[in-house]
Amino acid sequence: MAQGFTLGELEREYIERVLEVEGGNKTRAAQRLGLDRKTLYRKLEEYAASPREGEPGVAPSEDPTSMKNEA
């Protein structure tokens, strides 16, 4: 799954998944991630300012079918 991802992309994906598991609660997500809440907010602001490659919506790296034929 991680093949072809940069460390920054993996970090972003992990943070977004933890946020989803925590129901969008940033305080709990920060605690689970071992981050200060302000650090999590800063990272989320950075993610909002720099969209994933490609157009808005589902990035190619998020499409589960895009990784099947890349072996």
Predicted model as a PDB file, atoms N, CA, C, CB and O in Angstrom, pLDDT in the B-factor column:
MODEL        1                                                                  
ATOM      1  N   MET A   1       0.813  -1.194   0.000  1.00 50.00           N  
ATOM      2  CA  MET A   1       0.000   0.000   0.000  1.00 50.00           C  
ATOM      3  C   MET A   1       0.853   1.254   0.000  1.00 50.00           C  
ATOM      4  CB  MET A   1      -0.923   0.000   1.187  1.00 50.00           C  
ATOM      5  O   MET A   1       0.520   2.218  -0.689  1.00 50.00           O  
ATOM      6  N   ALA A   2       1.949   1.269   0.755  1.00 58.00           N  
ATOM      7  CA  ALA A   2       2.760   2.467   0.907  1.00 58.00           C  
ATOM      8  C   ALA A   2       3.709   2.682  -0.261  1.00 58.00           C  
ATOM      9  CB  ALA A   2       3.543   2.396   2.187  1.00 58.00           C  
ATOM     10  O   ALA A   2       4.385   3.709  -0.316  1.00 58.00           O  
ATOM     11  N   GLN A   3       3.776   1.760  -1.178  1.00 76.00           N  
ATOM     12  CA  GLN A   3       4.695   1.883  -2.296  1.00 76.00           C  
ATOM     13  C   GLN A   3       4.361   3.120  -3.120  1.00 76.00           C  
ATOM     14  CB  GLN A   3       4.650   0.627  -3.172  1.00 76.00           C  
ATOM     15  O   GLN A   3       3.219   3.310  -3.539  1.00 76.00           O  
ATOM     16  N   GLY A   4       5.378   3.968  -3.350  1.00 83.00           N  
ATOM     17  CA  GLY A   4       5.182   5.156  -4.155  1.00 83.00           C  
ATOM     18  C   GLY A   4       4.725   6.376  -3.378  1.00 83.00           C  
ATOM     19  O   GLY A   4       4.549   7.444  -3.965  1.00 83.00           O  
ATOM     20  N   PHE A   5       4.528   6.247  -2.075  1.00 87.00           N  
ATOM     21  CA  PHE A   5       4.118   7.372  -1.246  1.00 87.00           C  
ATOM     22  C   PHE A   5       5.348   8.049  -0.654  1.00 87.00           C  
ATOM     23  CB  PHE A   5       3.159   6.910  -0.129  1.00 87.00           C  
ATOM     24  O   PHE A   5       6.333   7.385  -0.333  1.00 87.00           O  
ATOM     25  N   THR A   6       5.289   9.363  -0.510  1.00 93.00           N  
ATOM     26  CA  THR A   6       6.339  10.058   0.230  1.00 93.00           C  
ATOM     27  C   THR A   6       5.989  10.006   1.710  1.00 93.00           C  
ATOM     28  CB  THR A   6       6.504  11.537  -0.260  1.00 93.00           C  
ATOM     29  O   THR A   6       4.859   9.681   2.075  1.00 93.00           O  
ATOM     30  N   LEU A   7       6.949  10.323   2.553  1.00 95.00           N  
ATOM     31  CA  LEU A   7       6.699  10.341   3.989  1.00 95.00           C  
ATOM     32  C   LEU A   7       5.594  11.348   4.322  1.00 95.00           C  
ATOM     33  CB  LEU A   7       7.993  10.683   4.759  1.00 95.00           C  
ATOM     34  O   LEU A   7       4.733  11.074   5.159  1.00 95.00           O  
ATOM     35  N   GLY A   8       5.620  12.508   3.670  1.00 93.00           N  
ATOM     36  CA  GLY A   8       4.591  13.522   3.894  1.00 93.00           C  
ATOM     37  C   GLY A   8       3.200  13.034   3.510  1.00 93.00           C  
ATOM     38  O   GLY A   8       2.223  13.328   4.199  1.00 93.00           O  
ATOM     39  N   GLU A   9       3.111  12.291   2.413  1.00 94.00           N  
ATOM     40  CA  GLU A   9       1.819  11.748   1.977  1.00 94.00           C  
ATOM     41  C   GLU A   9       1.302  10.701   2.962  1.00 94.00           C  
ATOM     42  CB  GLU A   9       1.942  11.133   0.572  1.00 94.00           C  
ATOM     43  O   GLU A   9       0.110  10.649   3.263  1.00 94.00           O  
ATOM     44  N   LEU A  10       2.219   9.867   3.458  1.00 96.00           N  
ATOM     45  CA  LEU A  10       1.824   8.857   4.444  1.00 96.00           C  
ATOM     46  C   LEU A  10       1.350   9.512   5.733  1.00 96.00           C  
ATOM     47  CB  LEU A  10       2.990   7.906   4.737  1.00 96.00           C  
ATOM     48  O   LEU A  10       0.355   9.091   6.322  1.00 96.00           O  
ATOM     49  N   GLU A  11       2.068  10.545   6.169  1.00 96.00           N  
ATOM     50  CA  GLU A  11       1.686  11.258   7.383  1.00 96.00           C  
ATOM     51  C   GLU A  11       0.288  11.862   7.225  1.00 96.00           C  
ATOM     52  CB  GLU A  11       2.717  12.359   7.712  1.00 96.00           C  
ATOM     53  O   GLU A  11      -0.564  11.732   8.104  1.00 96.00           O  
ATOM     54  N   ARG A  12       0.075  12.518   6.099  1.00 96.00           N  
ATOM     55  CA  ARG A  12      -1.223  13.148   5.846  1.00 96.00           C  
ATOM     56  C   ARG A  12      -2.344  12.112   5.841  1.00 96.00           C  
ATOM     57  CB  ARG A  12      -1.200  13.906   4.510  1.00 96.00           C  
ATOM     58  O   ARG A  12      -3.389  12.317   6.458  1.00 96.00           O  
ATOM     59  N   GLU A  13      -2.125  11.015   5.152  1.00 96.00           N  
ATOM     60  CA  GLU A  13      -3.128   9.953   5.079  1.00 96.00           C  
ATOM     61  C   GLU A  13      -3.432   9.408   6.470  1.00 96.00           C  
ATOM     62  CB  GLU A  13      -2.649   8.819   4.156  1.00 96.00           C  
ATOM     63  O   GLU A  13      -4.595   9.197   6.814  1.00 96.00           O  
ATOM     64  N   TYR A  14      -2.392   9.181   7.272  1.00 97.00           N  
ATOM     65  CA  TYR A  14      -2.585   8.641   8.617  1.00 97.00           C  
ATOM     66  C   TYR A  14      -3.360   9.613   9.497  1.00 97.00           C  
ATOM     67  CB  TYR A  14      -1.237   8.316   9.258  1.00 97.00           C  
ATOM     68  O   TYR A  14      -4.288   9.215  10.201  1.00 97.00           O  
ATOM     69  N   ILE A  15      -2.982  10.876   9.457  1.00 98.00           N  
ATOM     70  CA  ILE A  15      -3.674  11.889  10.253  1.00 98.00           C  
ATOM     71  C   ILE A  15      -5.139  11.965   9.850  1.00 98.00           C  
ATOM     72  CB  ILE A  15      -3.001  13.264  10.089  1.00 98.00           C  
ATOM     73  O   ILE A  15      -6.016  12.033  10.711  1.00 98.00           O  
ATOM     74  N   GLU A  16      -5.411  11.955   8.555  1.00 97.00           N  
ATOM     75  CA  GLU A  16      -6.795  12.030   8.088  1.00 97.00           C  
ATOM     76  C   GLU A  16      -7.601  10.802   8.523  1.00 97.00           C  
ATOM     77  CB  GLU A  16      -6.831  12.166   6.562  1.00 97.00           C  
ATOM     78  O   GLU A  16      -8.777  10.925   8.864  1.00 97.00           O  
ATOM     79  N   ARG A  17      -6.985   9.641   8.514  1.00 98.00           N  
ATOM     80  CA  ARG A  17      -7.688   8.422   8.951  1.00 98.00           C  
ATOM     81  C   ARG A  17      -7.970   8.443  10.448  1.00 98.00           C  
ATOM     82  CB  ARG A  17      -6.865   7.177   8.599  1.00 98.00           C  
ATOM     83  O   ARG A  17      -9.050   8.047  10.885  1.00 98.00           O  
ATOM     84  N   VAL A  18      -7.001   8.905  11.232  1.00 98.00           N  
ATOM     85  CA  VAL A  18      -7.218   8.995  12.675  1.00 98.00           C  
ATOM     86  C   VAL A  18      -8.328   9.996  12.967  1.00 98.00           C  
ATOM     87  CB  VAL A  18      -5.915   9.402  13.405  1.00 98.00           C  
ATOM     88  O   VAL A  18      -9.175   9.749  13.826  1.00 98.00           O  
ATOM     89  N   LEU A  19      -8.330  11.109  12.271  1.00 97.00           N  
ATOM     90  CA  LEU A  19      -9.392  12.099  12.442  1.00 97.00           C  
ATOM     91  C   LEU A  19     -10.761  11.490  12.132  1.00 97.00           C  
ATOM     92  CB  LEU A  19      -9.137  13.319  11.540  1.00 97.00           C  
ATOM     93  O   LEU A  19     -11.741  11.747  12.831  1.00 97.00           O  
ATOM     94  N   GLU A  20     -10.808  10.691  11.086  1.00 98.00           N  
ATOM     95  CA  GLU A  20     -12.068  10.034  10.710  1.00 98.00           C  
ATOM     96  C   GLU A  20     -12.514   9.066  11.801  1.00 98.00           C  
ATOM     97  CB  GLU A  20     -11.912   9.284   9.368  1.00 98.00           C  
ATOM     98  O   GLU A  20     -13.688   9.050  12.173  1.00 98.00           O  
ATOM     99  N   VAL A  21     -11.583   8.258  12.319  1.00 98.00           N  
ATOM    100  CA  VAL A  21     -11.894   7.293  13.378  1.00 98.00           C  
ATOM    101  C   VAL A  21     -12.401   8.017  14.628  1.00 98.00           C  
ATOM    102  CB  VAL A  21     -10.648   6.440  13.719  1.00 98.00           C  
ATOM    103  O   VAL A  21     -13.279   7.520  15.332  1.00 98.00           O  
ATOM    104  N   GLU A  22     -11.837   9.192  14.890  1.00 98.00           N  
ATOM    105  CA  GLU A  22     -12.236   9.968  16.065  1.00 98.00           C  
ATOM    106  C   GLU A  22     -13.450  10.847  15.793  1.00 98.00           C  
ATOM    107  CB  GLU A  22     -11.082  10.829  16.534  1.00 98.00           C  
ATOM    108  O   GLU A  22     -13.786  11.712  16.603  1.00 98.00           O  
ATOM    109  N   GLY A  23     -14.105  10.632  14.667  1.00 97.00           N  
ATOM    110  CA  GLY A  23     -15.324  11.361  14.354  1.00 97.00           C  
ATOM    111  C   GLY A  23     -15.111  12.843  14.116  1.00 97.00           C  
ATOM    112  O   GLY A  23     -16.020  13.647  14.321  1.00 97.00           O  
ATOM    113  N   GLY A  24     -13.908  13.208  13.683  1.00 97.00           N  
ATOM    114  CA  GLY A  24     -13.615  14.614  13.417  1.00 97.00           C  
ATOM    115  C   GLY A  24     -13.163  15.393  14.648  1.00 97.00           C  
ATOM    116  O   GLY A  24     -12.881  16.587  14.555  1.00 97.00           O  
ATOM    117  N   ASN A  25     -13.093  14.730  15.792  1.00 98.00           N  
ATOM    118  CA  ASN A  25     -12.690  15.404  17.025  1.00 98.00           C  
ATOM    119  C   ASN A  25     -11.170  15.600  17.009  1.00 98.00           C  
ATOM    120  CB  ASN A  25     -13.135  14.585  18.286  1.00 98.00           C  
ATOM    121  O   ASN A  25     -10.407  14.649  17.178  1.00 98.00           O  
ATOM    122  N   LYS A  26     -10.752  16.839  16.805  1.00 97.00           N  
ATOM    123  CA  LYS A  26      -9.326  17.134  16.648  1.00 97.00           C  
ATOM    124  C   LYS A  26      -8.539  16.959  17.940  1.00 97.00           C  
ATOM    125  CB  LYS A  26      -9.149  18.541  16.142  1.00 97.00           C  
ATOM    126  O   LYS A  26      -7.374  16.563  17.908  1.00 97.00           O  
ATOM    127  N   THR A  27      -9.159  17.248  19.065  1.00 97.00           N  
ATOM    128  CA  THR A  27      -8.469  17.087  20.346  1.00 97.00           C  
ATOM    129  C   THR A  27      -8.142  15.621  20.593  1.00 97.00           C  
ATOM    130  CB  THR A  27      -9.325  17.644  21.500  1.00 97.00           C  
ATOM    131  O   THR A  27      -7.013  15.286  20.951  1.00 97.00           O  
ATOM    132  N   ARG A  28      -9.128  14.745  20.402  1.00 98.00           N  
ATOM    133  CA  ARG A  28      -8.884  13.307  20.593  1.00 98.00           C  
ATOM    134  C   ARG A  28      -7.913  12.769  19.552  1.00 98.00           C  
ATOM    135  CB  ARG A  28     -10.203  12.524  20.529  1.00 98.00           C  
ATOM    136  O   ARG A  28      -7.065  11.934  19.867  1.00 98.00           O  
ATOM    137  N   ALA A  29      -8.029  13.241  18.312  1.00 98.00           N  
ATOM    138  CA  ALA A  29      -7.110  12.794  17.263  1.00 98.00           C  
ATOM    139  C   ALA A  29      -5.682  13.196  17.609  1.00 98.00           C  
ATOM    140  CB  ALA A  29      -7.515  13.380  15.893  1.00 98.00           C  
ATOM    141  O   ALA A  29      -4.759  12.400  17.441  1.00 98.00           O  
ATOM    142  N   ALA A  30      -5.492  14.408  18.083  1.00 98.00           N  
ATOM    143  CA  ALA A  30      -4.147  14.865  18.467  1.00 98.00           C  
ATOM    144  C   ALA A  30      -3.596  14.003  19.589  1.00 98.00           C  
ATOM    145  CB  ALA A  30      -4.173  16.348  18.902  1.00 98.00           C  
ATOM    146  O   ALA A  30      -2.423  13.632  19.566  1.00 98.00           O  
ATOM    147  N   GLN A  31      -4.432  13.680  20.573  1.00 98.00           N  
ATOM    148  CA  GLN A  31      -3.991  12.819  21.678  1.00 98.00           C  
ATOM    149  C   GLN A  31      -3.585  11.447  21.153  1.00 98.00           C  
ATOM    150  CB  GLN A  31      -5.106  12.677  22.739  1.00 98.00           C  
ATOM    151  O   GLN A  31      -2.546  10.916  21.543  1.00 98.00           O  
ATOM    152  N   ARG A  32      -4.391  10.879  20.282  1.00 98.00           N  
ATOM    153  CA  ARG A  32      -4.108   9.552  19.727  1.00 98.00           C  
ATOM    154  C   ARG A  32      -2.819   9.568  18.910  1.00 98.00           C  
ATOM    155  CB  ARG A  32      -5.282   9.072  18.854  1.00 98.00           C  
ATOM    156  O   ARG A  32      -2.056   8.602  18.919  1.00 98.00           O  
ATOM    157  N   LEU A  33      -2.583  10.675  18.204  1.00 98.00           N  
ATOM    158  CA  LEU A  33      -1.388  10.799  17.363  1.00 98.00           C  
ATOM    159  C   LEU A  33      -0.143  11.179  18.161  1.00 98.00           C  
ATOM    160  CB  LEU A  33      -1.625  11.828  16.279  1.00 98.00           C  
ATOM    161  O   LEU A  33       0.969  11.123  17.637  1.00 98.00           O  
ATOM    162  N   GLY A  34      -0.322  11.564  19.420  1.00 97.00           N  
ATOM    163  CA  GLY A  34       0.803  12.004  20.236  1.00 97.00           C  
ATOM    164  C   GLY A  34       1.293  13.385  19.840  1.00 97.00           C  
ATOM    165  O   GLY A  34       2.472  13.704  19.992  1.00 97.00           O  
ATOM    166  N   LEU A  35       0.375  14.204  19.330  1.00 97.00           N  
ATOM    167  CA  LEU A  35       0.700  15.562  18.905  1.00 97.00           C  
ATOM    168  C   LEU A  35       0.030  16.564  19.825  1.00 97.00           C  
ATOM    169  CB  LEU A  35       0.272  15.800  17.446  1.00 97.00           C  
ATOM    170  O   LEU A  35      -1.011  16.289  20.422  1.00 97.00           O  
ATOM    171  N   ASP A  36       0.649  17.733  19.926  1.00 97.00           N  
ATOM    172  CA  ASP A  36      -0.026  18.845  20.564  1.00 97.00           C  
ATOM    173  C   ASP A  36      -1.182  19.258  19.658  1.00 97.00           C  
ATOM    174  CB  ASP A  36       0.956  20.040  20.830  1.00 97.00           C  
ATOM    175  O   ASP A  36      -1.061  19.204  18.434  1.00 97.00           O  
ATOM    176  N   ARG A  37      -2.290  19.665  20.246  1.00 97.00           N  
ATOM    177  CA  ARG A  37      -3.461  20.050  19.454  1.00 97.00           C  
ATOM    178  C   ARG A  37      -3.123  21.159  18.460  1.00 97.00           C  
ATOM    179  CB  ARG A  37      -4.596  20.503  20.375  1.00 97.00           C  
ATOM    180  O   ARG A  37      -3.622  21.152  17.334  1.00 97.00           O  
ATOM    181  N   LYS A  38      -2.284  22.109  18.863  1.00 97.00           N  
ATOM    182  CA  LYS A  38      -1.896  23.205  17.966  1.00 97.00           C  
ATOM    183  C   LYS A  38      -1.103  22.685  16.768  1.00 97.00           C  
ATOM    184  CB  LYS A  38      -1.067  24.251  18.728  1.00 97.00           C  
ATOM    185  O   LYS A  38      -1.238  23.203  15.660  1.00 97.00           O  
ATOM    186  N   THR A  39      -0.287  21.672  16.988  1.00 97.00           N  
ATOM    187  CA  THR A  39       0.478  21.074  15.893  1.00 97.00           C  
ATOM    188  C   THR A  39      -0.456  20.418  14.889  1.00 97.00           C  
ATOM    189  CB  THR A  39       1.486  20.044  16.432  1.00 97.00           C  
ATOM    190  O   THR A  39      -0.267  20.548  13.680  1.00 97.00           O  
ATOM    191  N   LEU A  40      -1.461  19.718  15.388  1.00 98.00           N  
ATOM    192  CA  LEU A  40      -2.435  19.088  14.491  1.00 98.00           C  
ATOM    193  C   LEU A  40      -3.172  20.156  13.683  1.00 98.00           C  
ATOM    194  CB  LEU A  40      -3.445  18.225  15.296  1.00 98.00           C  
ATOM    195  O   LEU A  40      -3.342  20.009  12.473  1.00 98.00           O  
ATOM    196  N   TYR A  41      -3.609  21.225  14.341  1.00 97.00           N  
ATOM    197  CA  TYR A  41      -4.301  22.298  13.624  1.00 97.00           C  
ATOM    198  C   TYR A  41      -3.406  22.897  12.541  1.00 97.00           C  
ATOM    199  CB  TYR A  41      -4.751  23.396  14.603  1.00 97.00           C  
ATOM    200  O   TYR A  41      -3.871  23.182  11.437  1.00 97.00           O  
ATOM    201  N   ARG A  42      -2.108  23.089  12.858  1.00 97.00           N  
ATOM    202  CA  ARG A  42      -1.171  23.650  11.871  1.00 97.00           C  
ATOM    203  C   ARG A  42      -1.024  22.715  10.674  1.00 97.00           C  
ATOM    204  CB  ARG A  42       0.211  23.905  12.517  1.00 97.00           C  
ATOM    205  O   ARG A  42      -1.020  23.165   9.528  1.00 97.00           O  
ATOM    206  N   LYS A  43      -0.905  21.426  10.937  1.00 97.00           N  
ATOM    207  CA  LYS A  43      -0.778  20.464   9.844  1.00 97.00           C  
ATOM    208  C   LYS A  43      -2.037  20.453   8.978  1.00 97.00           C  
ATOM    209  CB  LYS A  43      -0.505  19.059  10.398  1.00 97.00           C  
ATOM    210  O   LYS A  43      -1.946  20.390   7.752  1.00 97.00           O  
ATOM    211  N   LEU A  44      -3.199  20.514   9.606  1.00 97.00           N  
ATOM    212  CA  LEU A  44      -4.447  20.524   8.845  1.00 97.00           C  
ATOM    213  C   LEU A  44      -4.557  21.786   7.992  1.00 97.00           C  
ATOM    214  CB  LEU A  44      -5.652  20.419   9.792  1.00 97.00           C  
ATOM    215  O   LEU A  44      -5.061  21.733   6.870  1.00 97.00           O  
ATOM    216  N   GLU A  45      -4.094  22.913   8.512  1.00 96.00           N  
ATOM    217  CA  GLU A  45      -4.084  24.150   7.732  1.00 96.00           C  
ATOM    218  C   GLU A  45      -3.143  24.011   6.534  1.00 96.00           C  
ATOM    219  CB  GLU A  45      -3.659  25.350   8.616  1.00 96.00           C  
ATOM    220  O   GLU A  45      -3.461  24.464   5.435  1.00 96.00           O  
ATOM    221  N   GLU A  46      -1.991  23.385   6.748  1.00 95.00           N  
ATOM    222  CA  GLU A  46      -1.044  23.158   5.644  1.00 95.00           C  
ATOM    223  C   GLU A  46      -1.671  22.257   4.587  1.00 95.00           C  
ATOM    224  CB  GLU A  46       0.271  22.530   6.169  1.00 95.00           C  
ATOM    225  O   GLU A  46      -1.513  22.502   3.391  1.00 95.00           O  
ATOM    226  N   TYR A  47      -2.374  21.224   5.015  1.00 94.00           N  
ATOM    227  CA  TYR A  47      -3.015  20.316   4.064  1.00 94.00           C  
ATOM    228  C   TYR A  47      -4.087  21.045   3.256  1.00 94.00           C  
ATOM    229  CB  TYR A  47      -3.631  19.114   4.801  1.00 94.00           C  
ATOM    230  O   TYR A  47      -4.233  20.811   2.056  1.00 94.00           O  
ATOM    231  N   ALA A  48      -4.831  21.923   3.913  1.00 94.00           N  
ATOM    232  CA  ALA A  48      -5.879  22.672   3.217  1.00 94.00           C  
ATOM    233  C   ALA A  48      -5.276  23.644   2.202  1.00 94.00           C  
ATOM    234  CB  ALA A  48      -6.751  23.438   4.227  1.00 94.00           C  
ATOM    235  O   ALA A  48      -5.876  23.903   1.158  1.00 94.00           O  
ATOM    236  N   ALA A  49      -4.093  24.180   2.505  1.00 94.00           N  
ATOM    237  CA  ALA A  49      -3.442  25.145   1.623  1.00 94.00           C  
ATOM    238  C   ALA A  49      -2.757  24.473   0.443  1.00 94.00           C  
ATOM    239  CB  ALA A  49      -2.433  25.961   2.402  1.00 94.00           C  
ATOM    240  O   ALA A  49      -2.508  25.117  -0.576  1.00 94.00           O  
ATOM    241  N   SER A  50      -2.451  23.193   0.568  1.00 90.00           N  
ATOM    242  CA  SER A  50      -1.770  22.486  -0.523  1.00 90.00           C  
ATOM    243  C   SER A  50      -2.541  21.218  -0.855  1.00 90.00           C  
ATOM    244  CB  SER A  50      -0.297  22.148  -0.143  1.00 90.00           C  
ATOM    245  O   SER A  50      -2.276  20.155  -0.292  1.00 90.00           O  
ATOM    246  N   PRO A  51      -3.505  21.335  -1.777  1.00 82.00           N  
ATOM    247  CA  PRO A  51      -4.298  20.150  -2.123  1.00 82.00           C  
ATOM    248  C   PRO A  51      -3.424  19.036  -2.686  1.00 82.00           C  
ATOM    249  CB  PRO A  51      -5.386  20.517  -3.135  1.00 82.00           C  
ATOM    250  O   PRO A  51      -2.320  19.279  -3.174  1.00 82.00           O  
ATOM    251  N   ARG A  52      -3.921  17.846  -2.612  1.00 78.00           N  
ATOM    252  CA  ARG A  52      -3.193  16.693  -3.170  1.00 78.00           C  
ATOM    253  C   ARG A  52      -3.020  16.878  -4.664  1.00 78.00           C  
ATOM    254  CB  ARG A  52      -3.936  15.360  -2.874  1.00 78.00           C  
ATOM    255  O   ARG A  52      -3.738  17.652  -5.297  1.00 78.00           O  
ATOM    256  N   GLU A  53      -2.061  16.158  -5.217  1.00 70.00           N  
ATOM    257  CA  GLU A  53      -1.837  16.277  -6.655  1.00 70.00           C  
ATOM    258  C   GLU A  53      -3.071  15.851  -7.428  1.00 70.00           C  
ATOM    259  CB  GLU A  53      -0.631  15.441  -7.083  1.00 70.00           C  
ATOM    260  O   GLU A  53      -3.819  14.975  -6.993  1.00 70.00           O  
ATOM    261  N   GLY A  54      -3.276  16.473  -8.572  1.00 60.00           N  
ATOM    262  CA  GLY A  54      -4.490  16.213  -9.340  1.00 60.00           C  
ATOM    263  C   GLY A  54      -5.562  17.220  -8.969  1.00 60.00           C  
ATOM    264  O   GLY A  54      -5.301  18.187  -8.252  1.00 60.00           O  
ATOM    265  N   GLU A  55      -6.757  16.988  -9.459  1.00 41.00           N  
ATOM    266  CA  GLU A  55      -7.836  17.925  -9.171  1.00 41.00           C  
ATOM    267  C   GLU A  55      -8.483  17.640  -7.830  1.00 41.00           C  
ATOM    268  CB  GLU A  55      -8.880  17.876 -10.265  1.00 41.00           C  
ATOM    269  O   GLU A  55      -8.243  16.586  -7.242  1.00 41.00           O  
ATOM    270  N   PRO A  56      -9.305  18.565  -7.332  1.00 57.00           N  
ATOM    271  CA  PRO A  56      -9.977  18.338  -6.056  1.00 57.00           C  
ATOM    272  C   PRO A  56     -10.840  17.087  -6.104  1.00 57.00           C  
ATOM    273  CB  PRO A  56     -10.828  19.546  -5.680  1.00 57.00           C  
ATOM    274  O   PRO A  56     -11.282  16.659  -7.169  1.00 57.00           O  
ATOM    275  N   GLY A  57     -11.067  16.520  -4.947  1.00 54.00           N  
ATOM    276  CA  GLY A  57     -11.845  15.283  -4.864  1.00 54.00           C  
ATOM    277  C   GLY A  57     -10.919  14.131  -4.527  1.00 54.00           C  
ATOM    278  O   GLY A  57      -9.974  14.297  -3.756  1.00 54.00           O  
ATOM    279  N   VAL A  58     -11.177  12.984  -5.087  1.00 49.00           N  
ATOM    280  CA  VAL A  58     -10.368  11.802  -4.799  1.00 49.00           C  
ATOM    281  C   VAL A  58      -9.076  11.866  -5.593  1.00 49.00           C  
ATOM    282  CB  VAL A  58     -11.144  10.504  -5.126  1.00 49.00           C  
ATOM    283  O   VAL A  58      -9.093  11.892  -6.824  1.00 49.00           O  
ATOM    284  N   ALA A  59      -7.963  11.891  -4.887  1.00 48.00           N  
ATOM    285  CA  ALA A  59      -6.660  11.900  -5.532  1.00 48.00           C  
ATOM    286  C   ALA A  59      -6.362  10.502  -6.051  1.00 48.00           C  
ATOM    287  CB  ALA A  59      -5.553  12.379  -4.554  1.00 48.00           C  
ATOM    288  O   ALA A  59      -6.882   9.523  -5.515  1.00 48.00           O  
ATOM    289  N   PRO A  60      -5.532  10.390  -7.087  1.00 48.00           N  
ATOM    290  CA  PRO A  60      -5.216   9.060  -7.617  1.00 48.00           C  
ATOM    291  C   PRO A  60      -4.689   8.110  -6.554  1.00 48.00           C  
ATOM    292  CB  PRO A  60      -4.204   9.177  -8.726  1.00 48.00           C  
ATOM    293  O   PRO A  60      -4.972   6.913  -6.613  1.00 48.00           O  
ATOM    294  N   SER A  61      -3.934   8.607  -5.588  1.00 51.00           N  
ATOM    295  CA  SER A  61      -3.387   7.738  -4.552  1.00 51.00           C  
ATOM    296  C   SER A  61      -4.468   7.215  -3.611  1.00 51.00           C  
ATOM    297  CB  SER A  61      -2.331   8.480  -3.758  1.00 51.00           C  
ATOM    298  O   SER A  61      -4.241   6.221  -2.922  1.00 51.00           O  
ATOM    299  N   GLU A  62      -5.639   7.854  -3.561  1.00 52.00           N  
ATOM    300  CA  GLU A  62      -6.721   7.396  -2.701  1.00 52.00           C  
ATOM    301  C   GLU A  62      -7.607   6.371  -3.377  1.00 52.00           C  
ATOM    302  CB  GLU A  62      -7.551   8.561  -2.257  1.00 52.00           C  
ATOM    303  O   GLU A  62      -8.358   5.664  -2.705  1.00 52.00           O  
ATOM    304  N   ASP A  63      -7.532   6.277  -4.704  1.00 50.00           N  
ATOM    305  CA  ASP A  63      -8.378   5.364  -5.450  1.00 50.00           C  
ATOM    306  C   ASP A  63      -7.827   3.957  -5.306  1.00 50.00           C  
ATOM    307  CB  ASP A  63      -8.467   5.773  -6.939  1.00 50.00           C  
ATOM    308  O   ASP A  63      -6.752   3.671  -5.832  1.00 50.00           O  
ATOM    309  N   PRO A  64      -8.526   3.069  -4.611  1.00 49.00           N  
ATOM    310  CA  PRO A  64      -7.998   1.724  -4.374  1.00 49.00           C  
ATOM    311  C   PRO A  64      -7.725   0.953  -5.652  1.00 49.00           C  
ATOM    312  CB  PRO A  64      -8.955   0.945  -3.525  1.00 49.00           C  
ATOM    313  O   PRO A  64      -6.870   0.068  -5.651  1.00 49.00           O  
ATOM    314  N   THR A  65      -8.408   1.249  -6.726  1.00 46.00           N  
ATOM    315  CA  THR A  65      -8.189   0.526  -7.988  1.00 46.00           C  
ATOM    316  C   THR A  65      -6.933   0.986  -8.688  1.00 46.00           C  
ATOM    317  CB  THR A  65      -9.377   0.701  -8.915  1.00 46.00           C  
ATOM    318  O   THR A  65      -6.408   0.265  -9.536  1.00 46.00           O  
ATOM    319  N   SER A  66      -6.429   2.180  -8.357  1.00 46.00           N  
ATOM    320  CA  SER A  66      -5.253   2.697  -9.059  1.00 46.00           C  
ATOM    321  C   SER A  66      -3.982   1.944  -8.666  1.00 46.00           C  
ATOM    322  CB  SER A  66      -5.082   4.187  -8.773  1.00 46.00           C  
ATOM    323  O   SER A  66      -3.022   1.946  -9.436  1.00 46.00           O  
ATOM    324  N   MET A  67      -3.941   1.308  -7.506  1.00 47.00           N  
ATOM    325  CA  MET A  67      -2.741   0.619  -7.050  1.00 47.00           C  
ATOM    326  C   MET A  67      -2.689  -0.838  -7.517  1.00 47.00           C  
ATOM    327  CB  MET A  67      -2.662   0.676  -5.539  1.00 47.00           C  
ATOM    328  O   MET A  67      -1.627  -1.458  -7.457  1.00 47.00           O  
ATOM    329  N   LYS A  68      -3.791  -1.390  -7.972  1.00 46.00           N  
ATOM    330  CA  LYS A  68      -3.853  -2.805  -8.331  1.00 46.00           C  
ATOM    331  C   LYS A  68      -2.937  -3.156  -9.484  1.00 46.00           C  
ATOM    332  CB  LYS A  68      -5.261  -3.186  -8.679  1.00 46.00           C  
ATOM    333  O   LYS A  68      -2.307  -4.213  -9.461  1.00 46.00           O  
ATOM    334  N   ASN A  69      -2.843  -2.316 -10.479  1.00 47.00           N  
ATOM    335  CA  ASN A  69      -2.084  -2.636 -11.683  1.00 47.00           C  
ATOM    336  C   ASN A  69      -0.698  -2.022 -11.703  1.00 47.00           C  
ATOM    337  CB  ASN A  69      -2.838  -2.187 -12.886  1.00 47.00           C  
ATOM    338  O   ASN A  69      -0.061  -1.988 -12.756  1.00 47.00           O  
ATOM    339  N   GLU A  70      -0.205  -1.528 -10.554  1.00 45.00           N  
ATOM    340  CA  GLU A  70       1.082  -0.859 -10.530  1.00 45.00           C  
ATOM    341  C   GLU A  70       2.213  -1.755 -10.030  1.00 45.00           C  
ATOM    342  CB  GLU A  70       0.994   0.364  -9.675  1.00 45.00           C  
ATOM    343  O   GLU A  70       3.287  -1.239  -9.719  1.00 45.00           O  
ATOM    344  N   ALA A  71       2.031  -3.022  -9.943  1.00 38.00           N  
ATOM    345  CA  ALA A  71       3.059  -3.911  -9.417  1.00 38.00           C  
ATOM    346  C   ALA A  71       4.169  -4.158 -10.364  1.00 38.00           C  
ATOM    347  CB  ALA A  71       2.476  -5.191  -9.033  1.00 38.00           C  
ATOM    348  O   ALA A  71       5.103  -4.892 -10.043  1.00 38.00           O  
TER     349      ALA A  71                                                      
ENDMDL                                                                          
END                                                                             
